[in-house]
Amino acid sequence: MKKELNGVDVLSFVIHGAIGVRLLTLPRDIIEHANNNGWISVLVSGLIAFYLGFAFYWLCIKHPGLNISQIVEVTLGKLLGKIIMVGIFVYIILSIGLSLRSTAMSIKVFLLDTTPLLVLILIMIIPTVYAVSKGIKTMSIVLDILLPIVLLAIAMLVGLSYKKIEFQNLRPVFYGGVTPVIRGSLNLVHPYLGIGIIGYIFPSINNPKSTKKWIFIGTAISLAIYFLMVILTILVFGPEESKILVWPTVSLSKAIQLETELFERLESLFMAVWIPVAFTTLLTFYYSSILNLKALFNTNKDHLIIYGQIPLIIIIALFPGNIVELYKYLNWVNIMAMFLTFIVIPSMIFMTLIRKRRMTQ
C-alpha cells in the first residue's frame, strides 16, 4: 500500500472517528444511567478511549504493513479471523446505516422538515462514497479542512452556554454509588471504537512510530469534547430533564438566547455546522468497511466493494420505524462494540504476545 500520510494526519482521523453522530444523543444515554454523575462516567470512559487508541497502535506496530482486519486473521487464525471480520462488517454497516438515519432525522426536525428521509440519506451518502473513492489522501485533506469547523462549533456552544448553567445540578456527587457511573461510561464504547480507524490507515503512514503522540492528543481532545457536552447538559437542564431530551446537544444550542437578533434560531445554525460531523463519521466508517471486506474476501476490487454496500446501507437506514426503534438498534450496536473492545482486541493482544514469546525461544 502506498504510504501517503504523515504521522500528524492521524490526529484528524482519531477525532473524527471518535466524535460522531452519537454526540447529538449521547449525553442523554449517559445521564439516563449515571444521573448527575454523568460527567464522572465520561472521565471513567477515558480509560477505555486510551486503551483502544494504544491497543490499535501496538497491534499495528507489531504487524507492519497489515491493517487491523488482516491482523485479526493472523492472530486468531483463518477460520475464526474470517468469522470476526464478518462480525466487524455487520458492526460497521449497522453503524453507518443507523448513523445516517439519526442524522437524517435531526436534519428533518431542525432544518428540512418537509424533505423525505430517503432524499436526506442519499444527500449524505453520495458525497461520502465519492470522497472514499478518491483515496486516503483526499480523505485526509477533507478531514483536516472540516476539523477546525467542528471544533469551532463546539467551542462556540460551550462559550455561549455559560449563562445558563446551574452548578447545583451536579449535586449530590456519587449519589447511587459507582455502578451507575460504570454503566454510563459503557455507552461511550461504541463512539470510542471509531478510534479504530487508525488500524486501517496505519499501512498508509510514512513513519508509523511518530503517530503515538497524535493518537494521544486526538484521544484526549475527543474525551474533552464528550466531557464538556455531558457536563454542560447536566448544568443547563439538570439530570431529570436531560433524560427526556431526544437531541441534548442541539437542545443546548436551542436554549441559548443571544442579545442580538442576527441569529433567530441558533439550533438551525448549529445543525448546519454539525452536518460535517456526520459526514466525517460516515467517511471513516465507510473506509474501514471497504478495507475489512477486501481482507475478508482477499480481493482488490475496490469499485464493487465501494458501491455494492450502498443498497444495504440505505435499507438499514430506512428500517427503524421510529426513533424508539432507532435507539434500540443503536444499543445493540453498542453491545457489539463492547464485544469487540473487551473480547476480540484483548484476544488479539494475547495471541500476539504468545507468538512473540515463541519466536524468541
Contacts in CASP RR format, 6 or more apart in sequence:
PFRMAT RR
TARGET T0000
AUTHOR 0000-0000-0000
METHOD contacts of the structure
MODEL  1
MKKELNGVDVLSFVIHGAIGVRLLTLPRDIIEHANNNGWISVLVSGLIAF
YLGFAFYWLCIKHPGLNISQIVEVTLGKLLGKIIMVGIFVYIILSIGLSL
RSTAMSIKVFLLDTTPLLVLILIMIIPTVYAVSKGIKTMSIVLDILLPIV
LLAIAMLVGLSYKKIEFQNLRPVFYGGVTPVIRGSLNLVHPYLGIGIIGY
IFPSINNPKSTKKWIFIGTAISLAIYFLMVILTILVFGPEESKILVWPTV
SLSKAIQLETELFERLESLFMAVWIPVAFTTLLTFYYSSILNLKALFNTN
KDHLIIYGQIPLIIIIALFPGNIVELYKYLNWVNIMAMFLTFIVIPSMIF
MTLIRKRRMTQ
1 65 0 8 1.000
1 203 0 8 1.000
1 204 0 8 1.000
2 204 0 8 1.000
3 203 0 8 1.000
3 204 0 8 1.000
3 205 0 8 1.000
3 206 0 8 1.000
4 136 0 8 1.000
4 137 0 8 1.000
4 140 0 8 1.000
4 204 0 8 1.000
5 136 0 8 1.000
5 137 0 8 1.000
5 140 0 8 1.000
5 201 0 8 1.000
5 204 0 8 1.000
5 205 0 8 1.000
5 206 0 8 1.000
6 205 0 8 1.000
6 206 0 8 1.000
6 207 0 8 1.000
6 210 0 8 1.000
7 205 0 8 1.000
7 206 0 8 1.000
7 207 0 8 1.000
7 208 0 8 1.000
7 210 0 8 1.000
7 211 0 8 1.000
7 214 0 8 1.000
8 210 0 8 1.000
8 214 0 8 1.000
9 140 0 8 1.000
9 144 0 8 1.000
9 201 0 8 1.000
9 205 0 8 1.000
10 198 0 8 1.000
10 201 0 8 1.000
10 205 0 8 1.000
10 211 0 8 1.000
10 214 0 8 1.000
10 215 0 8 1.000
11 147 0 8 1.000
11 214 0 8 1.000
11 217 0 8 1.000
11 218 0 8 1.000
12 140 0 8 1.000
12 143 0 8 1.000
12 144 0 8 1.000
12 147 0 8 1.000
13 140 0 8 1.000
13 143 0 8 1.000
13 197 0 8 1.000
13 198 0 8 1.000
13 201 0 8 1.000
13 284 0 8 1.000
14 53 0 8 1.000
14 195 0 8 1.000
14 197 0 8 1.000
14 198 0 8 1.000
14 214 0 8 1.000
14 215 0 8 1.000
14 218 0 8 1.000
14 219 0 8 1.000
14 222 0 8 1.000
15 147 0 8 1.000
15 150 0 8 1.000
15 218 0 8 1.000
15 221 0 8 1.000
15 222 0 8 1.000
16 143 0 8 1.000
16 146 0 8 1.000
16 147 0 8 1.000
16 150 0 8 1.000
16 197 0 8 1.000
16 277 0 8 1.000
16 280 0 8 1.000
16 281 0 8 1.000
16 283 0 8 1.000
16 284 0 8 1.000
17 194 0 8 1.000
17 195 0 8 1.000
17 196 0 8 1.000
17 197 0 8 1.000
17 280 0 8 1.000
17 281 0 8 1.000
17 284 0 8 1.000
17 285 0 8 1.000
18 49 0 8 1.000
18 191 0 8 1.000
18 192 0 8 1.000
18 194 0 8 1.000
18 195 0 8 1.000
18 218 0 8 1.000
18 219 0 8 1.000
18 222 0 8 1.000
19 150 0 8 1.000
19 191 0 8 1.000
19 222 0 8 1.000
19 225 0 8 1.000
19 226 0 8 1.000
19 277 0 8 1.000
19 281 0 8 1.000
20 99 0 8 1.000
20 191 0 8 1.000
20 277 0 8 1.000
20 278 0 8 1.000
20 280 0 8 1.000
20 281 0 8 1.000
21 99 0 8 1.000
21 102 0 8 1.000
21 103 0 8 1.000
21 277 0 8 1.000
21 278 0 8 1.000
21 281 0 8 1.000
22 99 0 8 1.000
22 102 0 8 1.000
22 190 0 8 1.000
22 191 0 8 1.000
22 330 0 8 1.000
23 191 0 8 1.000
23 225 0 8 1.000
23 226 0 8 1.000
23 229 0 8 1.000
23 249 0 8 1.000
23 277 0 8 1.000
24 102 0 8 1.000
24 106 0 8 1.000
24 247 0 8 1.000
24 248 0 8 1.000
24 249 0 8 1.000
24 250 0 8 1.000
24 274 0 8 1.000
25 102 0 8 1.000
25 246 0 8 1.000
25 247 0 8 1.000
25 248 0 8 1.000
25 249 0 8 1.000
25 327 0 8 1.000
26 187 0 8 1.000
26 188 0 8 1.000
26 191 0 8 1.000
26 226 0 8 1.000
26 229 0 8 1.000
26 230 0 8 1.000
27 229 0 8 1.000
27 230 0 8 1.000
27 233 0 8 1.000
27 234 0 8 1.000
27 242 0 8 1.000
27 245 0 8 1.000
27 248 0 8 1.000
27 249 0 8 1.000
28 233 0 8 1.000
28 242 0 8 1.000
28 243 0 8 1.000
28 245 0 8 1.000
28 246 0 8 1.000
28 248 0 8 1.000
29 184 0 8 1.000
29 187 0 8 1.000
29 327 0 8 1.000
30 38 0 8 1.000
30 41 0 8 1.000
30 42 0 8 1.000
30 184 0 8 1.000
30 185 0 8 1.000
30 187 0 8 1.000
30 188 0 8 1.000
30 230 0 8 1.000
31 38 0 8 1.000
31 230 0 8 1.000
31 233 0 8 1.000
31 234 0 8 1.000
31 239 0 8 1.000
31 242 0 8 1.000
31 243 0 8 1.000
32 184 0 8 1.000
32 243 0 8 1.000
33 41 0 8 1.000
33 180 0 8 1.000
33 183 0 8 1.000
33 184 0 8 1.000
33 187 0 8 1.000
34 40 0 8 1.000
34 41 0 8 1.000
34 180 0 8 1.000
34 181 0 8 1.000
34 183 0 8 1.000
34 184 0 8 1.000
34 185 0 8 1.000
35 175 0 8 1.000
35 176 0 8 1.000
35 180 0 8 1.000
35 239 0 8 1.000
36 169 0 8 1.000
36 170 0 8 1.000
36 171 0 8 1.000
36 172 0 8 1.000
36 173 0 8 1.000
36 175 0 8 1.000
36 234 0 8 1.000
36 238 0 8 1.000
36 239 0 8 1.000
37 173 0 8 1.000
37 174 0 8 1.000
37 175 0 8 1.000
37 180 0 8 1.000
37 181 0 8 1.000
38 181 0 8 1.000
38 184 0 8 1.000
38 230 0 8 1.000
38 231 0 8 1.000
38 234 0 8 1.000
39 170 0 8 1.000
39 227 0 8 1.000
39 230 0 8 1.000
39 231 0 8 1.000
39 234 0 8 1.000
40 173 0 8 1.000
40 174 0 8 1.000
40 181 0 8 1.000
41 181 0 8 1.000
41 182 0 8 1.000
41 183 0 8 1.000
41 184 0 8 1.000
41 185 0 8 1.000
41 187 0 8 1.000
41 188 0 8 1.000
41 230 0 8 1.000
42 185 0 8 1.000
42 188 0 8 1.000
42 223 0 8 1.000
42 226 0 8 1.000
42 227 0 8 1.000
42 230 0 8 1.000
42 231 0 8 1.000
43 227 0 8 1.000
44 181 0 8 1.000
44 182 0 8 1.000
44 185 0 8 1.000
45 184 0 8 1.000
45 185 0 8 1.000
45 186 0 8 1.000
45 188 0 8 1.000
45 189 0 8 1.000
45 192 0 8 1.000
45 223 0 8 1.000
45 226 0 8 1.000
46 185 0 8 1.000
46 188 0 8 1.000
46 192 0 8 1.000
46 219 0 8 1.000
46 223 0 8 1.000
48 185 0 8 1.000
48 188 0 8 1.000
48 189 0 8 1.000
48 192 0 8 1.000
48 341 0 8 1.000
49 188 0 8 1.000
49 192 0 8 1.000
49 195 0 8 1.000
49 219 0 8 1.000
49 222 0 8 1.000
49 223 0 8 1.000
50 216 0 8 1.000
50 219 0 8 1.000
52 192 0 8 1.000
52 193 0 8 1.000
52 195 0 8 1.000
52 196 0 8 1.000
52 341 0 8 1.000
52 345 0 8 1.000
53 195 0 8 1.000
53 196 0 8 1.000
53 198 0 8 1.000
53 215 0 8 1.000
53 219 0 8 1.000
54 212 0 8 1.000
54 215 0 8 1.000
55 345 0 8 1.000
55 349 0 8 1.000
56 68 0 8 1.000
56 195 0 8 1.000
56 196 0 8 1.000
56 198 0 8 1.000
56 199 0 8 1.000
56 202 0 8 1.000
56 345 0 8 1.000
57 198 0 8 1.000
57 211 0 8 1.000
57 212 0 8 1.000
57 215 0 8 1.000
58 349 0 8 1.000
59 68 0 8 1.000
59 71 0 8 1.000
59 75 0 8 1.000
59 199 0 8 1.000
59 345 0 8 1.000
59 348 0 8 1.000
59 349 0 8 1.000
59 352 0 8 1.000
60 66 0 8 1.000
60 67 0 8 1.000
60 68 0 8 1.000
60 71 0 8 1.000
60 198 0 8 1.000
60 199 0 8 1.000
60 202 0 8 1.000
60 203 0 8 1.000
60 208 0 8 1.000
61 208 0 8 1.000
61 209 0 8 1.000
62 352 0 8 1.000
62 356 0 8 1.000
63 70 0 8 1.000
63 71 0 8 1.000
63 74 0 8 1.000
63 75 0 8 1.000
63 352 0 8 1.000
64 208 0 8 1.000
65 202 0 8 1.000
65 203 0 8 1.000
66 74 0 8 1.000
66 203 0 8 1.000
67 199 0 8 1.000
67 200 0 8 1.000
67 202 0 8 1.000
67 203 0 8 1.000
67 291 0 8 1.000
67 295 0 8 1.000
68 196 0 8 1.000
68 199 0 8 1.000
68 200 0 8 1.000
68 202 0 8 1.000
69 85 0 8 1.000
69 88 0 8 1.000
69 200 0 8 1.000
69 291 0 8 1.000
69 292 0 8 1.000
69 295 0 8 1.000
69 296 0 8 1.000
70 295 0 8 1.000
71 348 0 8 1.000
72 81 0 8 1.000
72 84 0 8 1.000
72 85 0 8 1.000
72 88 0 8 1.000
72 295 0 8 1.000
72 344 0 8 1.000
72 348 0 8 1.000
73 81 0 8 1.000
73 82 0 8 1.000
73 85 0 8 1.000
73 295 0 8 1.000
75 347 0 8 1.000
75 348 0 8 1.000
75 351 0 8 1.000
75 352 0 8 1.000
75 355 0 8 1.000
76 84 0 8 1.000
76 344 0 8 1.000
76 347 0 8 1.000
76 348 0 8 1.000
76 351 0 8 1.000
82 296 0 8 1.000
84 344 0 8 1.000
85 292 0 8 1.000
85 295 0 8 1.000
85 296 0 8 1.000
86 296 0 8 1.000
87 336 0 8 1.000
88 292 0 8 1.000
88 340 0 8 1.000
89 289 0 8 1.000
89 292 0 8 1.000
89 293 0 8 1.000
89 296 0 8 1.000
90 336 0 8 1.000
91 333 0 8 1.000
91 336 0 8 1.000
91 337 0 8 1.000
91 340 0 8 1.000
92 285 0 8 1.000
92 288 0 8 1.000
92 289 0 8 1.000
92 292 0 8 1.000
93 289 0 8 1.000
93 309 0 8 1.000
93 312 0 8 1.000
93 313 0 8 1.000
93 316 0 8 1.000
94 316 0 8 1.000
94 329 0 8 1.000
94 332 0 8 1.000
94 333 0 8 1.000
94 336 0 8 1.000
95 190 0 8 1.000
95 285 0 8 1.000
95 333 0 8 1.000
96 282 0 8 1.000
96 285 0 8 1.000
96 286 0 8 1.000
96 289 0 8 1.000
96 313 0 8 1.000
96 316 0 8 1.000
97 313 0 8 1.000
97 314 0 8 1.000
97 316 0 8 1.000
97 317 0 8 1.000
98 316 0 8 1.000
98 317 0 8 1.000
98 320 0 8 1.000
98 326 0 8 1.000
98 329 0 8 1.000
98 330 0 8 1.000
98 333 0 8 1.000
99 278 0 8 1.000
99 281 0 8 1.000
99 282 0 8 1.000
99 285 0 8 1.000
100 121 0 8 1.000
100 124 0 8 1.000
100 125 0 8 1.000
100 278 0 8 1.000
100 282 0 8 1.000
100 313 0 8 1.000
100 316 0 8 1.000
100 317 0 8 1.000
101 117 0 8 1.000
101 121 0 8 1.000
101 316 0 8 1.000
101 317 0 8 1.000
101 318 0 8 1.000
101 320 0 8 1.000
101 326 0 8 1.000
102 326 0 8 1.000
102 330 0 8 1.000
103 120 0 8 1.000
103 124 0 8 1.000
103 275 0 8 1.000
103 278 0 8 1.000
104 117 0 8 1.000
104 120 0 8 1.000
104 121 0 8 1.000
104 124 0 8 1.000
104 317 0 8 1.000
105 117 0 8 1.000
105 323 0 8 1.000
105 326 0 8 1.000
106 247 0 8 1.000
106 250 0 8 1.000
106 271 0 8 1.000
107 115 0 8 1.000
107 120 0 8 1.000
107 271 0 8 1.000
107 275 0 8 1.000
108 115 0 8 1.000
108 117 0 8 1.000
108 120 0 8 1.000
109 247 0 8 1.000
110 250 0 8 1.000
110 267 0 8 1.000
110 268 0 8 1.000
110 271 0 8 1.000
111 268 0 8 1.000
111 271 0 8 1.000
111 272 0 8 1.000
112 120 0 8 1.000
117 317 0 8 1.000
117 318 0 8 1.000
118 314 0 8 1.000
118 318 0 8 1.000
121 314 0 8 1.000
121 317 0 8 1.000
121 318 0 8 1.000
122 314 0 8 1.000
124 278 0 8 1.000
124 279 0 8 1.000
124 282 0 8 1.000
125 282 0 8 1.000
125 310 0 8 1.000
125 313 0 8 1.000
125 314 0 8 1.000
127 279 0 8 1.000
128 279 0 8 1.000
128 282 0 8 1.000
128 283 0 8 1.000
128 286 0 8 1.000
129 286 0 8 1.000
129 306 0 8 1.000
129 307 0 8 1.000
129 310 0 8 1.000
131 138 0 8 1.000
131 139 0 8 1.000
131 142 0 8 1.000
131 283 0 8 1.000
132 139 0 8 1.000
132 283 0 8 1.000
132 286 0 8 1.000
132 287 0 8 1.000
132 290 0 8 1.000
132 306 0 8 1.000
133 302 0 8 1.000
133 303 0 8 1.000
133 306 0 8 1.000
136 201 0 8 1.000
136 204 0 8 1.000
136 287 0 8 1.000
139 283 0 8 1.000
139 287 0 8 1.000
142 280 0 8 1.000
142 283 0 8 1.000
143 280 0 8 1.000
143 283 0 8 1.000
143 284 0 8 1.000
146 276 0 8 1.000
146 279 0 8 1.000
146 280 0 8 1.000
149 273 0 8 1.000
149 276 0 8 1.000
150 273 0 8 1.000
150 276 0 8 1.000
150 277 0 8 1.000
150 280 0 8 1.000
151 221 0 8 1.000
153 270 0 8 1.000
153 273 0 8 1.000
153 274 0 8 1.000
154 225 0 8 1.000
154 228 0 8 1.000
154 229 0 8 1.000
157 232 0 8 1.000
157 249 0 8 1.000
157 252 0 8 1.000
157 253 0 8 1.000
157 256 0 8 1.000
157 270 0 8 1.000
158 228 0 8 1.000
158 232 0 8 1.000
160 253 0 8 1.000
160 256 0 8 1.000
160 258 0 8 1.000
160 266 0 8 1.000
161 232 0 8 1.000
161 235 0 8 1.000
161 236 0 8 1.000
161 252 0 8 1.000
161 255 0 8 1.000
161 256 0 8 1.000
164 235 0 8 1.000
164 236 0 8 1.000
164 255 0 8 1.000
164 256 0 8 1.000
165 232 0 8 1.000
165 235 0 8 1.000
165 236 0 8 1.000
166 235 0 8 1.000
166 236 0 8 1.000
166 238 0 8 1.000
167 235 0 8 1.000
169 234 0 8 1.000
169 235 0 8 1.000
169 236 0 8 1.000
169 237 0 8 1.000
169 238 0 8 1.000
169 239 0 8 1.000
170 231 0 8 1.000
170 234 0 8 1.000
170 235 0 8 1.000
174 181 0 8 1.000
186 334 0 8 1.000
186 338 0 8 1.000
187 334 0 8 1.000
188 226 0 8 1.000
189 334 0 8 1.000
189 337 0 8 1.000
189 338 0 8 1.000
189 341 0 8 1.000
190 330 0 8 1.000
190 333 0 8 1.000
190 334 0 8 1.000
190 337 0 8 1.000
191 226 0 8 1.000
192 222 0 8 1.000
192 341 0 8 1.000
193 337 0 8 1.000
193 340 0 8 1.000
193 341 0 8 1.000
194 284 0 8 1.000
194 285 0 8 1.000
195 215 0 8 1.000
195 219 0 8 1.000
195 222 0 8 1.000
196 288 0 8 1.000
197 284 0 8 1.000
197 285 0 8 1.000
197 287 0 8 1.000
197 288 0 8 1.000
198 211 0 8 1.000
198 215 0 8 1.000
200 287 0 8 1.000
200 288 0 8 1.000
200 291 0 8 1.000
200 292 0 8 1.000
201 287 0 8 1.000
202 208 0 8 1.000
202 211 0 8 1.000
205 211 0 8 1.000
229 248 0 8 1.000
229 249 0 8 1.000
229 252 0 8 1.000
232 252 0 8 1.000
233 242 0 8 1.000
233 245 0 8 1.000
233 248 0 8 1.000
233 249 0 8 1.000
233 251 0 8 1.000
233 252 0 8 1.000
234 242 0 8 1.000
236 252 0 8 1.000
236 255 0 8 1.000
237 245 0 8 1.000
237 248 0 8 1.000
237 251 0 8 1.000
237 255 0 8 1.000
242 248 0 8 1.000
245 251 0 8 1.000
246 323 0 8 1.000
250 267 0 8 1.000
250 270 0 8 1.000
250 271 0 8 1.000
250 274 0 8 1.000
251 267 0 8 1.000
253 266 0 8 1.000
253 267 0 8 1.000
253 269 0 8 1.000
253 270 0 8 1.000
254 265 0 8 1.000
254 266 0 8 1.000
254 267 0 8 1.000
256 266 0 8 1.000
258 266 0 8 1.000
263 269 0 8 1.000
286 309 0 8 1.000
289 309 0 8 1.000
290 302 0 8 1.000
290 305 0 8 1.000
290 306 0 8 1.000
290 309 0 8 1.000
293 305 0 8 1.000
293 309 0 8 1.000
294 300 0 8 1.000
294 302 0 8 1.000
294 305 0 8 1.000
299 305 0 8 1.000
319 329 0 8 1.000
320 326 0 8 1.000
320 329 0 8 1.000
END
